Amino acid sequence: MKNDIVKESNSRFEAVEQLKSCLENDIPKLQEAIKLESTDREEAHANVNKKFTEELQMLQGNLTNEKKSREETEESMIEMLREMVNKMKTDIESERKERESTEETLLSLLEETCTKLTTVAHPI
């Protein structure tokens, strides 16, 4: 029985020593692995944030450029429409003046013709 107790005692002592060895060797290794993993995760998070920020800035720049381009195009189209309206007004005014002139000429000719006809029809 003494022999069994000694064996059991030695066995437990070896188990305690083995646990102690694990605690002294493996736990610091695990702690270091956790630190490295945490550092890697933080770096990855920082990289993702940086990429996200860059992409967002690029999109904002594209939106600003697109807005500016649309505004310039809109202004150009409005200016073209103004020019067309002014040209049409000028053309209409010119046409109106030409018609008035033609009408006055025709009325003048008609009056002359009437006068001549009256003179021919009623000689003095």
C-alpha positions as CSV (number, residue, x, y, z in Angstrom):
1,M,0.0,0.0,0.0
2,K,2.9,2.3,0.8
3,N,4.1,1.5,-2.7
4,D,0.8,2.5,-4.2
5,I,0.7,5.7,-2.3
6,V,4.2,6.6,-3.4
7,K,3.3,5.8,-7.0
8,E,0.2,7.9,-6.7
9,S,2.1,10.7,-5.0
10,N,4.8,10.6,-7.8
11,S,2.1,10.5,-10.4
12,R,0.3,13.5,-8.9
13,F,3.6,15.4,-8.5
14,E,4.4,14.7,-12.2
15,A,0.9,15.9,-13.2
16,V,1.3,19.1,-11.1
17,E,4.8,19.7,-12.6
18,Q,3.4,19.1,-16.0
19,L,0.6,21.6,-15.4
20,K,3.1,24.1,-13.9
21,S,5.2,23.7,-17.0
22,C,2.2,24.3,-19.2
23,L,1.2,27.4,-17.2
24,E,4.8,28.7,-17.3
25,N,5.4,28.0,-21.1
26,D,2.1,27.7,-22.9
27,I,0.2,30.6,-21.3
28,P,2.8,33.2,-22.2
29,K,2.9,31.9,-25.8
30,L,-0.9,32.1,-25.9
31,Q,-0.8,35.6,-24.5
32,E,1.7,36.6,-27.1
33,A,-0.4,35.0,-29.9
34,I,-3.5,36.9,-28.6
35,K,-1.5,40.2,-28.6
36,L,-0.3,39.5,-32.2
37,E,-3.8,38.6,-33.3
38,S,-5.2,41.8,-31.7
39,T,-2.5,43.9,-33.4
40,D,-3.2,42.3,-36.7
41,R,-6.9,42.9,-36.3
42,E,-6.3,46.5,-35.4
43,E,-4.1,47.0,-38.4
44,A,-6.6,45.3,-40.7
45,H,-9.3,47.6,-39.2
46,A,-7.2,50.6,-39.8
47,N,-6.5,49.6,-43.4
48,V,-10.2,49.0,-44.0
49,N,-11.0,52.4,-42.5
50,K,-8.3,54.1,-44.6
51,K,-9.6,52.4,-47.9
52,F,-13.1,53.3,-47.0
53,T,-12.1,56.9,-46.4
54,E,-10.2,57.1,-49.7
55,E,-13.1,55.6,-51.6
56,L,-15.5,58.0,-50.0
57,Q,-13.3,60.9,-50.8
58,M,-13.0,59.7,-54.4
59,L,-16.8,59.3,-54.7
60,Q,-17.3,62.8,-53.3
61,G,-14.8,64.2,-55.8
62,N,-16.6,62.4,-58.6
63,L,-20.0,63.7,-57.4
64,T,-18.6,67.2,-57.2
65,N,-17.2,67.0,-60.7
66,E,-20.4,65.5,-62.1
67,K,-22.4,68.3,-60.4
68,K,-20.1,70.9,-61.8
69,S,-20.3,69.4,-65.3
70,R,-24.1,69.2,-65.2
71,E,-24.3,72.9,-64.0
72,E,-22.0,74.0,-66.8
73,T,-24.0,72.0,-69.4
74,E,-27.2,73.4,-68.0
75,E,-25.8,77.0,-68.2
76,S,-24.6,76.4,-71.7
77,M,-28.0,75.0,-72.8
78,I,-29.8,78.0,-71.2
79,E,-27.5,80.4,-73.0
80,M,-28.1,78.6,-76.3
81,L,-31.9,78.9,-75.7
82,R,-31.5,82.6,-74.9
83,E,-29.6,83.1,-78.1
84,M,-32.2,81.2,-80.1
85,V,-35.0,83.2,-78.6
86,N,-33.2,86.5,-79.3
87,K,-32.5,85.4,-82.9
88,M,-36.1,84.4,-83.4
89,K,-37.3,87.7,-82.0
90,T,-34.9,89.5,-84.3
91,D,-36.0,87.5,-87.3
92,I,-39.7,88.0,-86.4
93,E,-39.1,91.8,-86.0
94,S,-37.3,91.9,-89.3
95,E,-40.0,90.0,-91.0
96,R,-42.7,92.3,-89.5
97,K,-40.8,95.4,-90.7
98,E,-40.4,93.9,-94.2
99,R,-44.1,93.0,-94.3
100,E,-45.1,96.5,-93.1
101,S,-42.8,98.0,-95.8
102,T,-44.3,95.7,-98.5
103,E,-47.8,96.6,-97.3
104,E,-47.0,100.3,-97.4
105,T,-45.6,99.9,-100.9
106,L,-48.6,97.9,-102.0
107,L,-51.0,100.5,-100.5
108,S,-49.0,103.3,-102.2
109,L,-49.2,101.5,-105.5
110,L,-52.9,100.8,-105.0
111,E,-53.6,104.5,-104.2
112,E,-51.6,105.5,-107.3
113,T,-53.5,103.1,-109.4
114,C,-56.8,104.3,-107.9
115,T,-55.8,107.9,-108.5
116,K,-54.8,107.1,-112.1
117,L,-58.0,105.2,-112.7
118,T,-60.0,108.0,-111.2
119,T,-58.1,110.5,-113.4
120,V,-58.6,108.4,-116.5
121,A,-62.3,107.7,-115.7
122,H,-63.1,111.4,-114.9
123,P,-61.0,113.7,-116.9
124,I,-61.1,117.3,-115.9
